[in-house]
Amino acid sequence: DVEGQALKVGAEYAKADDLQPLDKPAQGLRSAMRNIQSDDWATRNKAMNDLRALSLHHSSVLKPFAKEACNHLKKRIESLRSIEAKNAMLTITDFVKNLKKGMDTGVAPVITVLLRRAGETSNEFLAMEAEKALDSMVKSCTKTRLLGTLLQTFHGGQGEGIGKAKSIRKACAVCIYRTVKAMGSRVSTYRDLDRLLGTMGTLLTEGGLSIRNTGKRLAFLLADALGGDNMMQQCQAKLTSGEYVALQRCIEKGEIPDEEKTDHKKNRSRPGSTLTGKKFRKSASRENSKLSRNSSRDSLVAEGAQVMARGISSKEGKRVGGLHQRRYSKTRRQSHVSRDIGEDGELADVMKKMDSKEWRTRIVGMEALVKIVASDPSMINPHVSKILDRLHQRLEDGNTKVNKAALEAVGSLTSQLSNADALIRNTLISGVASHLGSSNITVRKAASSTLDRYIRSIPSDLLIQPLAHATAYGKPSTRPVMLHKLLPLVSVQKTSEKLVRQHVVPCAVNLLKASKAPAEVRDGTRRLFGALYATLGEGLYDAPAVKRLGVDRQDEIRRVVDSG
C-alpha cells in the first residue's frame, strides 16, 4: 500500500540508509516529479523520499532536473503541514550533499523560503532543519554563485526579498558571513565585491544587535582578505557617510564579536520544571561562564588586534585610531575627553559641552570652538582629528539648530581640514554635502557656504574624491547643487587627470544610468560629460568606468558629449 508506506515514512522521516536504489531511475524520476504535485500529502511525501533516493544512488539522472525539482520543493517547504515541510528540507539537504556543485542551479528557487524558515521563532524544529540545509549549501555549493544569490536575496532582487523581519535578515546575514569565511582570500577577486562591501555597510547600521555583530565579523574578514588600507579606500567610495563612520568605529574598536551558536533545544522550557541532574549541571555551567566573561572579552580584543595587524598597516591604524569611539555614558565620554586633551583647560570644556544632552549647550560648545579657532588656531592642531570627528556627530544631530552651528564650526576649520587625514576630511565633507538638500533654508545656505569656502581654500586634488562620491551616492535632492559645485573642479588645470578619471567619470556614469532623474540632474550630467571631454579628450572613452558599459551606453555618452 503506497499511501500507507508514505504515511509511515512521513511520520518517521526516512534515514539515508533506508533509501534503496530504484530499479528504473529515469521512470522513477518522472513518477516522483508528477507525484510531488499531487493533492494528497502522503503521495507527495513518498515522492520526496524517491527524490532523496535518486540523489543518493542516481545523482547523474537527477542532476539535469535539479532546478525543476527544487521549484516543486519550494512549495512543499512553505506547506502548513510541518511533517511535509521538514521532509522537503531534508530532501534539499540530501540534494546538496550528493549533487554538490550540480545543485548550483537549484539554490535560487529555495533560498528565500529556507531563510524564512530559519528565521522562524514559533517552530523550532523546522528552523533547525532549515539551518542544516543552508549550512550544507555553504559547504558544498559553488561559493561565488551562492554568495551572489544571497546578496540578491538580502537586497530584495527580482521580488524575492526576505522583508524586514530581524530574525530572517539575521539568518541571511549569517549565511553571507559563513560563505565569505569559506571563500577565504579568494573573496578579494570576487566579481561583485562592491555589492558585498555595500551589504557589509548595511549590516553595520541595521537595527538588530545580532545583525550588526554579524556585520562586524564580516568587516574583519574582509579587512583580513583585502588588506585594511585597500578595504577602507574602496568602502569610502561605496558606503554612505553613516555606514562609513560605523565601519571606522568597528575597526577602531578592534573587537570581533563572538559567533552566535543557536541551539534551539536549549531554548525550550517546560512550565513548572525544576533544574535537576543534567539540567542543573548545565545551569551551573552557564553561571560559571558569566564569571569568565571578562577574560573571554580580553581574548577577543587580542584576536581583533591580530587581524588588525595582518589587514591594516600601522600608519592606517594610527590614522583611524585618531577618531573617537562612540561613548554612550556621559561620565565615560567626558573622562575620555579629559584624558586625551587634559584634565582642565578651555578646549576640554568645549568638548564636554559639545557632548551635552542639552541641545543649547551643544550649540554653546561649538560657538566657543569657533572663537578659539579665531583667536588661537594652534591650540586645536594637536587634537584636530578628535574635534573633526566630534563635529561630524553634530552634523548628524537630530536638531536643525545644532546642525547649523556645526556647519558654521566646520567652515571655520578650513585650514585645519586641509592638513587633516584623508579619511576624516572626506567623511566630514560628505556630511556637509548631505545638508544641501535640507528642508530648512538656513541649514541649506550654511552647508552651501561651507562647501564654497572649502572649494576656494582647499586644493582641488583633495576635494575631487569626496565631492564626486557625495554627488553620485548622496541624497538625490543634493545632486543639482553638487553637480554645480563639482563642475569647476573638473575644468581646473591643477586637478590631476588621473583623479578625474578615477572618481568623476564613474560619478557621471552612475548619474547617466538614473532613469528617473529630474531635468536639473540630467542637464547637469550633460554639462559634466562636456567638461570631462574638455579635460580628458578622447581619453574619456578609454576610462574603465566607460569601457565597462555596453555599446548602447557608450553611444549615448558620445551623443551627450556631441550635443553639449
C-alpha positions in Angstrom: 0.0 0.0 0.0 1.9 3.1 -1.3 -0.2 5.6 0.7 0.2 3.6 3.9 4.0 3.4 3.4 4.2 7.1 2.8 2.2 7.9 6.0 4.6 5.7 8.0 7.8 7.2 6.4 6.3 10.7 6.6 5.8 10.4 10.3 9.3 8.9 11.0 11.3 10.6 8.3 13.4 8.1 6.3 17.1 7.8 7.1 19.6 7.8 4.3 20.4 4.1 5.0 16.8 3.2 4.4 16.6 4.8 1.0 17.2 2.0 -1.5 18.2 2.4 -5.2 15.4 2.5 -7.7 15.0 -0.3 -10.3 14.3 2.1 -13.1 15.7 5.5 -12.1 14.5 7.5 -15.2 11.0 6.2 -14.8 11.1 6.8 -11.0 12.2 10.4 -11.6 9.3 11.1 -13.9 6.9 9.5 -11.4 8.3 11.5 -8.5 8.1 14.8 -10.4 4.5 14.0 -11.1 3.5 12.8 -7.7 5.1 15.7 -5.8 2.4 17.9 -7.3 -0.4 15.6 -6.1 -3.2 16.8 -3.9 -2.6 14.0 -1.4 0.2 14.9 1.1 1.1 11.2 1.7 1.8 10.8 -2.0 3.9 13.9 -2.0 6.0 12.6 0.9 6.6 9.4 -1.0 7.7 11.4 -4.0 10.1 13.4 -1.9 11.7 10.2 -0.5 12.1 8.9 -4.1 13.9 12.1 -4.9 16.2 11.6 -2.0 16.9 8.1 -3.2 17.7 9.4 -6.6 20.1 12.0 -5.3 21.9 9.3 -3.2 22.1 6.5 -5.7 21.4 8.0 -9.2 22.7 11.6 -9.0 23.6 11.7 -12.7 20.0 11.0 -13.5 18.7 13.7 -11.2 21.3 16.4 -11.8 19.8 17.9 -15.1 16.4 18.2 -13.3 17.7 19.7 -10.0 16.2 23.1 -10.7 12.8 21.8 -11.7 12.7 19.6 -8.6 13.6 22.5 -6.4 10.8 24.6 -7.8 8.4 21.9 -6.7 10.1 21.5 -3.3 9.8 25.2 -2.7 6.0 24.9 -2.4 6.4 21.9 -0.1 8.8 23.9 2.2 6.0 26.5 2.5 3.5 23.9 3.5 1.5 24.4 6.7 1.9 20.7 7.4 5.1 20.5 9.5 5.9 17.0 8.6 5.8 17.8 4.9 7.8 21.0 5.3 10.6 19.2 7.2 10.7 16.3 4.7 11.1 18.8 1.9 14.1 20.4 3.7 15.6 17.0 4.3 15.3 16.5 0.5 17.1 19.7 -0.2 19.9 18.8 2.2 20.4 15.5 0.5 20.3 17.2 -2.9 23.1 19.5 -1.8 25.3 16.8 -0.2 25.0 14.4 -3.1 24.8 16.7 -6.1 27.3 19.2 -4.7 28.0 21.8 -7.5 25.3 20.2 -9.6 22.9 21.8 -7.2 24.0 25.4 -8.0 21.1 26.0 -10.3 18.6 24.8 -7.7 19.7 27.1 -4.9 17.9 30.2 -6.2 14.4 28.8 -6.1 14.6 27.7 -2.5 17.0 30.0 -0.8 14.3 32.6 0.2 11.9 30.1 1.8 14.8 28.4 3.6 15.9 31.7 5.1 12.3 32.4 6.2 12.1 29.0 7.8 15.4 29.5 9.5 14.2 32.8 11.0 11.0 31.3 12.5 10.8 31.5 16.2 7.5 29.7 16.7 8.5 26.4 15.0 12.0 25.4 16.3 12.4 22.0 14.7 11.7 23.4 11.3 14.2 26.3 11.9 16.8 23.7 12.8 16.2 21.8 9.6 16.4 24.9 7.5 19.7 25.8 9.1 21.1 22.4 8.3 20.1 22.9 4.6 21.7 26.3 4.5 24.9 25.0 6.1 25.1 22.2 3.6 24.8 24.8 0.8 27.7 26.8 2.2 29.9 23.6 2.4 29.1 22.0 -1.0 27.8 24.6 -3.5 30.0 26.9 -5.6 30.8 29.8 -3.2 30.7 32.6 -5.6 27.3 31.6 -7.1 25.8 31.1 -3.6 27.1 34.4 -2.4 25.6 36.2 -5.4 22.3 34.6 -4.7 22.4 35.5 -1.0 23.3 39.2 -1.8 20.4 39.4 -4.3 18.0 37.9 -1.8 19.1 40.2 1.0 18.5 43.3 -1.1 15.2 42.0 -2.5 16.2 41.3 -6.1 13.5 40.2 -8.5 10.8 40.3 -5.9 12.4 37.5 -3.8 13.4 39.6 -0.9 13.3 38.5 2.7 11.5 41.5 4.1 12.3 43.5 7.2 11.9 40.8 9.9 15.0 40.9 12.0 15.2 37.1 12.6 15.1 36.4 8.8 17.6 39.1 8.0 19.9 37.7 10.7 19.7 34.3 9.1 20.6 35.7 5.7 23.5 37.8 7.2 24.9 34.7 8.9 24.8 32.8 5.7 26.6 35.6 3.9 29.3 35.7 6.6 29.8 31.9 6.5 30.1 31.9 2.7 32.7 34.7 2.8 34.6 32.8 5.5 34.6 29.7 3.4 35.9 31.6 0.4 38.9 32.9 2.4 41.4 35.0 0.4 39.5 34.3 -2.8 36.9 36.9 -1.9 39.4 39.6 -3.0 38.8 38.5 -6.6 35.0 38.2 -6.3 33.5 40.0 -9.3 30.7 41.7 -7.3 32.9 42.9 -4.5 31.4 46.3 -4.5 28.0 44.9 -3.7 29.4 42.8 -0.9 31.1 45.9 0.7 27.8 47.7 0.4 26.0 44.8 2.1 28.6 44.9 4.9 27.8 48.6 5.4 24.1 47.9 5.6 24.7 45.2 8.2 26.7 47.6 10.3 23.8 50.0 10.5 21.0 47.5 10.9 18.5 47.8 13.9 19.2 44.4 15.3 22.3 43.9 17.6 22.9 40.4 16.3 22.8 41.6 12.7 25.3 44.4 13.5 27.6 41.9 15.2 27.5 39.7 12.1 28.4 42.8 10.0 31.4 43.4 12.3 32.6 39.9 11.9 32.2 40.3 8.1 34.2 43.5 8.2 37.2 41.9 9.9 37.1 39.0 7.5 37.1 41.4 4.5 39.9 43.5 6.1 42.0 40.4 6.5 41.3 39.3 2.9 41.6 42.6 1.1 44.0 44.5 3.4 42.9 47.3 5.7 44.1 50.2 3.6 42.6 48.8 0.4 39.2 48.0 2.0 38.8 51.4 3.6 39.6 53.1 0.3 37.0 51.0 -1.6 34.4 51.5 1.2 34.9 55.2 1.1 33.6 55.3 -2.4 30.8 52.8 -1.9 29.3 53.4 1.5 27.1 56.2 2.8 28.7 58.6 5.3 26.8 56.9 8.2 27.9 53.4 7.1 31.5 54.5 6.7 31.6 56.0 10.2 30.1 52.8 11.6 32.9 50.9 9.8 35.6 53.2 11.1 34.3 52.7 14.7 34.2 49.0 14.3 37.8 48.8 13.0 38.9 51.3 15.7 37.4 49.3 18.5 39.2 46.1 17.2 36.9 43.6 19.0 35.5 40.8 16.9 32.0 39.7 18.3 31.8 36.0 19.1 29.8 33.9 16.7 26.4 33.0 18.0 25.6 29.3 18.1 21.9 28.8 18.0 20.8 25.7 19.9 17.0 25.6 19.6 16.7 22.7 22.0 18.2 24.8 24.9 15.7 27.5 24.2 12.8 25.2 25.0 11.3 25.4 28.5 8.6 23.5 30.3 6.3 25.2 32.8 6.9 24.1 36.3 10.0 22.1 35.6 12.9 22.1 38.1 16.6 22.0 37.5 17.9 18.6 38.4 20.7 16.3 37.3 22.0 17.2 33.8 19.9 20.4 33.6 21.3 21.6 36.9 24.9 21.0 35.7 24.1 23.0 32.5 22.7 25.8 34.6 25.8 25.8 36.8 28.0 25.8 33.7 26.2 28.9 32.4 26.7 30.7 35.7 30.4 29.8 35.7 30.7 31.1 32.1 29.5 34.5 33.3 32.5 34.7 35.7 34.9 34.2 32.8 33.2 36.7 30.5 35.9 39.4 31.2 38.7 37.0 30.3 37.0 35.9 27.1 36.5 39.5 26.2 40.2 40.1 26.6 40.9 37.2 24.2 38.5 38.7 21.6 40.4 42.0 21.8 43.7 40.2 21.3 42.2 38.4 18.3 41.0 41.6 16.9 44.4 43.1 17.3 45.9 40.2 15.4 43.5 40.8 12.5 44.3 44.5 12.5 48.0 43.7 12.4 47.5 41.5 9.4 45.0 43.6 7.5 45.7 47.2 8.4 49.1 48.9 8.3 50.4 50.7 11.3 50.1 54.0 9.5 46.5 53.4 8.8 45.9 52.2 12.3 47.3 55.5 13.7 45.1 57.5 11.4 41.9 55.5 12.2 42.9 55.5 15.8 42.7 59.3 15.9 38.9 59.1 15.6 36.8 58.9 18.8 34.7 55.9 19.7 31.1 56.5 20.4 30.6 56.8 24.1 27.1 56.1 25.5 27.9 57.0 29.1 28.3 60.7 29.7 30.8 60.1 32.5 33.0 57.8 30.4 32.7 60.2 27.5 33.8 63.2 29.5 36.7 61.3 31.2 37.8 60.1 27.8 38.0 63.7 26.5 39.8 64.8 29.7 42.5 62.1 29.3 43.1 63.0 25.6 43.0 66.8 25.9 43.9 67.4 29.6 42.1 67.4 32.8 41.5 71.1 32.7 41.6 73.8 30.0 39.3 75.7 27.7 39.3 73.1 24.9 38.4 70.2 27.2 35.4 72.2 28.5 34.3 72.9 24.9 34.4 69.2 24.0 32.3 68.3 27.1 29.7 70.9 26.1 29.6 69.5 22.5 28.6 66.1 24.0 25.9 67.5 26.3 22.4 66.1 26.2 21.0 69.6 26.1 20.9 71.0 22.5 21.5 74.6 23.7 24.7 73.6 25.5 25.9 71.7 22.4 25.5 74.9 20.4 27.3 77.0 23.0 30.2 74.5 22.8 30.5 74.8 19.1 30.3 78.6 19.2 33.1 78.6 21.8 35.1 76.4 19.4 34.8 78.9 16.6 36.1 81.6 19.0 39.1 79.5 19.9 39.9 79.0 16.2 39.6 82.7 15.5 41.9 83.7 18.5 44.5 80.8 18.7 44.2 78.2 15.9 47.4 76.4 17.1 45.5 75.3 20.3 43.4 72.8 18.4 46.1 71.5 15.9 47.2 68.6 18.2 43.6 67.4 18.6 42.2 68.2 15.2 41.2 64.6 14.4 39.1 64.2 17.6 37.5 67.6 17.1 36.5 67.0 13.5 35.1 63.6 14.4 33.0 65.2 17.1 31.8 67.8 14.7 30.7 65.1 12.3 28.5 63.6 15.0 26.9 67.1 15.5 26.3 67.2 11.7 24.2 64.1 12.1 22.4 65.6 15.1 18.6 65.5 15.0 18.3 69.2 15.9 18.5 71.5 12.9 19.8 74.4 15.0 22.7 72.1 16.2 23.3 71.2 12.5 23.6 74.9 11.5 26.0 75.6 14.4 28.1 72.5 13.4 28.2 73.7 9.8 29.5 77.1 10.8 32.1 75.5 13.1 33.2 73.1 10.4 33.5 76.1 8.0 35.8 77.9 10.4 38.3 74.9 10.3 39.2 75.2 6.6 42.9 75.4 7.1 42.9 72.6 9.7 40.8 70.4 7.3 43.5 70.8 4.5 46.1 69.2 6.8 43.7 66.6 8.3 43.8 62.9 7.4 42.0 62.0 4.2 39.6 59.6 5.9 38.4 62.3 8.3 38.3 65.0 5.7 36.3 63.0 3.2 33.8 61.8 5.8 33.3 65.4 7.1 32.8 66.8 3.6 30.2 64.1 2.8 28.4 65.1 6.0 28.3 68.8 5.0 27.1 67.9 1.5 24.2 65.9 2.9 22.7 69.1 4.2 22.4 70.7 0.8 19.0 69.1 0.4 17.7 70.1 3.8 14.2 71.5 4.0 15.5 74.2 6.4 16.7 77.1 4.3 19.2 78.3 6.9 20.8 74.9 7.1 20.9 74.7 3.4 22.6 78.0 3.0 25.1 77.2 5.7 26.1 73.9 4.0 26.5 75.7 0.6 28.6 78.4 2.2 30.9 75.9 3.9 31.5 73.9 0.7 32.2 77.1 -1.2 34.8 78.1 1.4 36.4 74.7 1.0 36.5 74.9 -2.8 38.2 78.3 -2.6 40.7 77.3 0.0 41.5 73.6 -0.3 43.5 72.2 -3.2 41.2 70.6 -5.8 43.0 67.3 -5.7 41.9 66.9 -2.1 38.3 67.7 -2.8 37.7 65.8 -6.1 37.1 62.4 -4.4 34.7 63.4 -1.6 32.7 65.7 -3.8 32.3 63.1 -6.6 31.3 60.5 -4.1 28.7 62.8 -2.5 27.3 63.7 -5.9 27.0 60.0 -7.0 25.9 58.4 -3.8 24.5 61.2 -1.7 20.8 62.2 -1.3 19.1 62.7 -4.6 17.9 66.2 -3.5 21.5 67.3 -3.2 22.6 66.3 -6.7 21.7 69.5 -8.7 23.7 71.7 -6.3 26.6 69.1 -6.0 26.9 69.0 -9.8 27.1 72.8 -9.9 30.0 72.7 -7.4 31.8 69.8 -9.0 31.9 71.2 -12.5 34.5 73.9 -11.8 36.9 71.3 -10.2 36.9 69.2 -13.4 38.0 72.2 -15.5 40.7 73.4 -13.2 44.1 72.8 -14.7 45.7 71.9 -11.4 43.3 68.9 -10.9 45.0 65.6 -11.7 43.6 63.9 -14.8 44.1 60.6 -13.0 41.8 61.6 -10.2 39.2 62.9 -12.6 39.3 59.6 -14.5 39.2 57.6 -11.3 36.4 59.5 -9.4 34.5 61.9 -11.6 33.9 59.7 -14.6 32.3 56.9 -12.5 30.2 59.6 -10.9 28.9 60.8 -14.3 28.3 57.3 -15.5 26.2 56.5 -12.4 24.1 59.7 -12.9 23.6 58.8 -16.5 22.2 55.4 -15.5 19.5 57.0 -13.3 16.3 56.5 -15.4 14.1 58.8 -13.4 16.4 61.7 -12.7 14.8 65.2 -12.7 15.6 67.6 -15.5 18.1 69.6 -13.4 20.2 66.5 -12.8 20.0 65.4 -16.5 21.1 68.8 -17.6 23.9 68.9 -15.0 25.1 65.4 -16.1 25.2 66.5 -19.7 27.3 69.5 -18.8 29.6 67.3 -16.6 30.3 65.0 -19.5 31.1 68.1 -21.6 33.6 69.2 -19.0 35.1 65.7 -18.8 35.6 65.6 -22.6 37.2 69.1 -22.5 39.6 67.8 -19.8 40.3 64.3 -21.0 39.6 64.4 -24.7 39.2 61.0 -26.3 40.6 59.5 -23.2 37.2 59.8 -21.7 36.1 56.8 -23.7 39.1 54.8 -22.5 38.2 55.3 -18.8 37.5 52.0 -17.1 34.1 53.1 -16.0 33.1 53.9 -19.6 34.7 50.8 -21.1 32.7 48.5 -18.8 29.4 49.8 -20.2 27.6 48.3 -23.1 27.8 49.6 -26.7 24.4 51.4 -26.3 25.5 53.3 -23.2 28.8 54.3 -24.8 27.0 55.6 -27.9 24.7 57.5 -25.5 27.7 59.2 -23.9 29.0 60.2 -27.3 25.7 61.7 -28.2 25.6 63.6 -24.9 29.1 65.0 -25.5 28.3 66.0 -29.1 25.1 67.7 -28.0 27.0 69.8 -25.4 
